[in-house]
Amino acid sequence: MIRSSDKIYFLLDEELYYTYNPVAKNNDTWPFHADQFLFLNVAMGGTLGGNIYPGFTASEMILDYVKVYE
């Protein structure tokens, strides 16, 4: 998803699937004028995932999908 000031583009594997661009941008059709936040947490430790290598410093976080609820 790529959001600009007046459109939202939805892509999958860099292929455009949909562009959201309402003609009238108001609170009902374009609520994105306010700041938006998405928090992603990577919890580490405990016994569920096994031991953490003592020399670990960084890794890549790959997301399959993100669900947003109102």
Sequence and secondary structure as in RCSB ss.txt:
>XXXX:A:sequence
MIRSSDKIYFLLDEELYYTYNPVAKNNDTWPFHADQFLFLNVAMGGTLGGNIYPGFTASEMILDYVKVYE
>XXXX:A:secstr
 EE SS EEEEETTEEEEEE  SS STTT GGGS           SSSS    TT        S      
